């Protein structure tokens, strides 16, 4: 359970954010996207396609953070394993990630706070604590990280803060308010969660509106949902066509050869190809 002081911080955070976003339409298109530090291309929507660099605290896309940095040290004997180095600061990944996170937190890195929150939630390298996890997320939100708002919302569910209950129908009014703030601030994943919530609640109109925002931003699963809604005759053809055009433009904006190479590399490794052979097949080495 959160302390009274922590709950007060959340309430103040929410009130401030609601005041800041009062004039923003909940379903307004997301015009600005965070870019990869290296290639300056909008970051992939899913976090699995990005990498947080513990050395410098930068968020880098899978294409820039992985394949380009699997390099061989020429001063060592032939056959040495490829070493991962940061594409931004050229340093290897810190051996002690907890210490690295604490160092970055002292520099007010909001993303470092979110990663530490995940560590506390899972008890990964630190003593498991939902309260400390929530505190880290509040710090991240206070430092301007919009993605933290919707995650904080999951700590205020109807089921008495039951951290094991992730069902969308367990969301409280405060949970929804926090997710709506995140959505107004441009968090695509918040729109996706709200769309799922309204789908379960039977609010088809709101579900479609949130899904359209996510699709317009280039999220393919959202576009797939809208195609199904169209087949159910819940969306006019002209609306679907307009959204499809915007989706394609946003989707293409996120594409890059390096990201495609990374996905092909991952596919080959999953099918049993050694990393070195996979890199040869896609022309990295």
C-alpha positions as CSV (number, residue, x, y, z in Angstrom):
1,X,0.0,0.0,0.0
2,X,1.3,3.5,-0.8
3,X,1.9,5.9,2.1
4,X,-0.4,8.9,2.6
5,X,2.5,11.2,1.4
6,X,2.9,9.2,-1.8
7,X,-0.9,9.2,-2.5
8,X,-0.8,13.0,-2.0
9,X,2.0,13.3,-4.5
10,X,0.0,11.2,-7.0
11,X,-3.1,13.4,-6.4
12,X,-1.1,16.6,-6.9
13,X,0.6,15.1,-10.0
14,X,-2.8,14.2,-11.5
15,X,-4.3,17.6,-10.7
16,X,-1.4,19.5,-12.2
17,X,-1.5,17.3,-15.3
18,X,-5.2,17.7,-15.7
19,X,-4.9,21.5,-15.5
20,X,-2.1,21.4,-18.1
21,X,-4.1,19.3,-20.5
22,X,-7.6,20.8,-19.9
23,X,-7.7,22.4,-23.3
24,X,-6.4,19.3,-25.2
25,X,-8.9,17.1,-27.0
26,X,-8.6,13.5,-25.7
27,X,-8.8,12.2,-29.2
28,X,-6.5,14.8,-30.8
29,X,-3.9,13.2,-33.2
30,X,-0.4,12.7,-31.8
31,X,1.7,15.2,-33.8
32,X,5.1,14.8,-32.1
33,X,6.9,11.5,-31.5
34,X,10.1,10.9,-29.5
35,X,13.0,10.1,-31.9
36,X,15.9,7.7,-31.7
37,X,19.0,9.5,-30.4
38,X,21.1,8.1,-33.3
39,X,19.0,7.9,-36.5
40,X,16.5,10.6,-35.5
41,X,13.7,8.4,-36.8
42,X,10.5,8.2,-34.6
43,X,11.0,5.4,-32.0
44,X,9.1,2.2,-32.4
45,X,5.8,2.2,-30.4
46,X,6.5,-1.0,-28.5
47,X,9.3,-0.9,-25.9
48,X,10.6,-4.3,-27.1
49,X,11.8,-2.6,-30.2
50,X,13.8,0.0,-28.2
51,X,16.7,-0.3,-25.9
52,X,17.6,1.8,-22.8
53,X,21.3,2.4,-22.5
54,X,22.4,2.0,-18.9
55,X,25.7,3.8,-19.6
56,X,24.3,7.2,-20.8
57,X,20.5,6.9,-20.3
58,X,19.6,7.3,-23.9
59,X,16.7,5.5,-25.7
60,X,17.8,4.0,-29.0
61,X,15.9,2.0,-31.5
62,X,16.6,-1.7,-32.1
63,X,18.4,-1.1,-35.4
64,X,20.9,1.4,-34.0
65,X,21.4,-0.2,-30.6
66,X,21.9,-3.8,-31.6
67,X,23.4,-4.8,-34.9
68,X,25.6,-1.8,-35.5
69,X,27.2,-2.2,-32.1
70,X,28.1,-6.0,-32.4
71,X,31.7,-5.2,-33.2
72,X,35.0,-7.2,-33.0
73,X,37.9,-5.9,-31.1
74,X,40.8,-6.0,-33.7
75,X,43.4,-6.1,-30.9
76,X,42.2,-9.6,-29.8
77,X,42.6,-12.9,-31.5
78,X,40.4,-13.9,-34.4
79,X,37.1,-15.5,-33.3
80,X,36.5,-13.2,-30.3
81,X,32.9,-12.8,-29.4
82,X,31.2,-9.6,-30.6
83,X,30.9,-7.0,-27.9
84,X,27.8,-4.8,-27.4
85,X,28.7,-1.1,-27.1
86,X,26.5,1.9,-26.8
87,X,25.8,3.5,-30.2
88,X,25.7,6.9,-28.5
89,X,28.6,7.0,-26.0
90,X,30.5,4.0,-27.3
91,X,30.8,2.5,-23.8
92,X,30.0,-1.2,-23.0
93,X,26.9,-1.9,-21.0
94,X,27.7,-1.4,-17.3
95,X,28.2,-4.7,-15.3
96,X,26.1,-3.4,-12.4
97,X,22.9,-2.0,-13.9
98,X,21.4,-1.1,-10.5
99,X,24.4,1.2,-9.8
100,X,24.1,2.6,-13.3
101,X,20.4,3.3,-12.8
102,X,21.1,5.1,-9.5
103,X,23.8,7.2,-11.1
104,X,21.4,8.2,-13.9
105,X,18.6,8.9,-11.4
106,X,20.9,11.4,-9.6
107,X,21.1,13.2,-13.0
108,X,17.2,13.3,-13.1
109,X,16.8,10.8,-15.9
110,X,13.0,10.0,-15.9
111,X,13.5,6.8,-18.0
112,X,16.0,5.6,-15.4
113,X,13.3,6.0,-12.8
114,X,10.9,3.9,-14.8
115,X,13.4,1.1,-15.2
116,X,14.1,1.2,-11.5
117,X,10.3,1.0,-10.9
118,X,10.2,-2.2,-12.9
119,X,13.1,-3.6,-10.9
120,X,11.2,-2.9,-7.6
121,X,8.0,-4.4,-9.0
122,X,9.8,-7.6,-9.9
123,X,12.3,-7.7,-7.1
124,X,15.1,-7.8,-9.8
125,X,18.3,-6.9,-8.1
126,X,16.5,-5.0,-5.3
127,X,14.1,-5.9,-2.6
128,X,10.6,-6.2,-4.1
129,X,8.3,-3.3,-3.2
130,X,5.2,-2.1,-4.9
131,X,5.4,1.1,-2.9
132,X,9.0,1.9,-4.0
133,X,8.0,1.0,-7.6
134,X,5.1,3.5,-7.5
135,X,7.4,6.1,-5.9
136,X,9.9,5.7,-8.8
137,X,7.1,6.1,-11.4
138,X,5.8,9.3,-9.7
139,X,9.4,10.7,-9.8
140,X,9.5,9.8,-13.6
141,X,6.2,11.6,-14.2
142,X,7.2,14.6,-12.2
143,X,10.3,14.8,-14.4
144,X,8.1,14.8,-17.5
145,X,7.9,11.2,-18.6
146,X,4.4,10.8,-20.0
147,X,4.5,7.0,-20.2
148,X,4.6,6.9,-16.4
149,X,1.1,8.2,-15.9
150,X,-0.7,5.2,-17.3
151,X,1.5,2.8,-15.4
152,X,0.8,4.7,-12.2
153,X,-2.9,4.2,-13.0
154,X,-2.5,0.4,-12.6
155,X,-1.6,1.0,-8.9
156,X,-5.0,2.5,-8.3
157,X,-7.4,-0.3,-9.3
158,X,-10.7,-1.1,-7.8
159,X,-9.4,-4.3,-6.2
160,X,-7.7,-2.6,-3.3
161,X,-4.4,-2.0,-5.0
162,X,-4.1,-5.8,-5.9
163,X,-0.9,-5.8,-7.9
164,X,-1.7,-9.2,-9.4
165,X,-5.0,-8.0,-10.9
166,X,-4.1,-6.6,-14.4
167,X,-7.6,-7.0,-15.8
168,X,-8.8,-3.8,-17.5
169,X,-12.2,-4.0,-15.9
170,X,-10.5,-3.5,-12.5
171,X,-9.5,0.0,-13.3
172,X,-10.7,2.7,-10.9
173,X,-11.8,6.2,-11.8
174,X,-8.4,7.5,-10.8
175,X,-6.8,4.9,-13.1
176,X,-8.8,6.1,-16.0
177,X,-8.0,9.7,-15.2
178,X,-4.3,9.0,-15.2
179,X,-4.4,7.1,-18.5
180,X,-6.5,9.9,-20.1
181,X,-3.8,12.4,-19.0
182,X,-1.1,10.2,-20.6
183,X,-3.2,10.0,-23.8
184,X,-3.6,13.7,-24.0
185,X,0.1,14.2,-23.5
186,X,0.7,11.9,-26.5
187,X,1.2,8.4,-25.0
188,X,0.1,5.9,-27.7
189,X,0.0,3.0,-25.4
190,X,-2.4,4.9,-23.1
191,X,-4.8,5.2,-26.0
192,X,-4.5,1.4,-26.6
193,X,-5.3,0.6,-23.0
194,X,-8.2,3.0,-23.0
195,X,-9.5,1.5,-26.2
196,X,-9.3,-2.0,-24.6
197,X,-11.1,-0.7,-21.5
198,X,-13.9,0.8,-23.4
199,X,-14.2,-2.3,-25.5
200,X,-14.8,-4.4,-22.4
201,X,-17.2,-1.8,-21.0
202,X,-19.2,-1.8,-24.2
203,X,-18.4,1.8,-25.1
204,X,-17.8,1.1,-28.8
205,X,-17.7,4.7,-29.9
206,X,-14.9,5.6,-27.4
207,X,-13.1,2.4,-28.2
208,X,-13.0,3.2,-31.9
209,X,-11.9,6.8,-31.2
210,X,-8.9,5.7,-29.1
211,X,-8.1,3.0,-31.7
212,X,-8.1,5.6,-34.5
213,X,-5.6,7.8,-32.6
214,X,-3.3,4.8,-32.2
215,X,-3.7,3.7,-35.8
216,X,-3.0,7.2,-37.0
217,X,0.3,7.1,-35.1
218,X,1.4,4.0,-37.0
219,X,0.4,1.2,-34.6
220,X,-0.5,-1.8,-36.8
221,X,-2.5,-3.9,-34.3
222,X,-4.8,-0.8,-33.9
223,X,-5.3,-0.7,-37.7
224,X,-6.1,-4.4,-37.7
225,X,-8.8,-3.7,-35.1
226,X,-10.3,-1.0,-37.2
227,X,-10.4,-3.3,-40.2
228,X,-12.4,-5.8,-38.1
229,X,-14.7,-3.0,-36.9
230,X,-15.3,-2.0,-40.6
231,X,-16.3,-5.6,-41.4
232,X,-18.8,-5.4,-38.5
233,X,-20.1,-2.2,-40.2
234,X,-19.1,-0.1,-37.2
235,X,-16.9,2.3,-39.2
236,X,-17.8,4.2,-42.4
237,X,-15.7,3.4,-45.4
238,X,-14.5,7.0,-45.8
239,X,-13.3,7.1,-42.2
240,X,-11.4,3.9,-42.6
241,X,-9.8,5.1,-45.8
242,X,-8.7,8.3,-44.2
243,X,-7.2,6.5,-41.2
244,X,-5.5,3.9,-43.4
245,X,-3.7,6.7,-45.3
246,X,-2.5,8.3,-42.1
247,X,-1.5,5.0,-40.6
248,X,0.6,4.1,-43.7
249,X,2.3,7.5,-43.6
250,X,3.2,7.2,-39.9
251,X,4.2,3.5,-40.2
252,X,6.5,4.3,-43.1
253,X,8.1,7.1,-41.1
254,X,9.2,4.6,-38.4
255,X,10.7,2.2,-40.9
256,X,14.4,1.9,-41.5
257,X,16.7,-0.7,-43.1
258,X,18.6,-1.2,-39.8
259,X,15.3,-2.0,-37.9
260,X,14.3,-4.4,-40.7
261,X,17.7,-6.1,-40.4
262,X,17.4,-6.4,-36.7
263,X,14.0,-8.1,-37.0
264,X,15.4,-10.5,-39.6
265,X,18.4,-11.2,-37.4
266,X,16.0,-12.0,-34.5
267,X,13.9,-14.3,-36.7
268,X,17.0,-16.2,-37.8
269,X,18.4,-16.6,-34.3
270,X,15.0,-17.9,-33.1
271,X,15.0,-20.5,-35.8
272,X,18.3,-21.9,-34.6
273,X,20.8,-19.9,-36.7
274,X,23.9,-18.8,-34.8
275,X,24.2,-15.0,-34.2
276,X,27.4,-14.8,-36.3
277,X,25.8,-16.7,-39.2
278,X,22.6,-14.6,-38.9
279,X,24.8,-11.5,-39.2
280,X,26.5,-12.8,-42.3
281,X,23.2,-13.6,-44.0
282,X,21.9,-10.1,-43.6
283,X,25.3,-8.6,-44.5
284,X,26.4,-7.1,-41.2
285,X,29.7,-8.9,-41.3
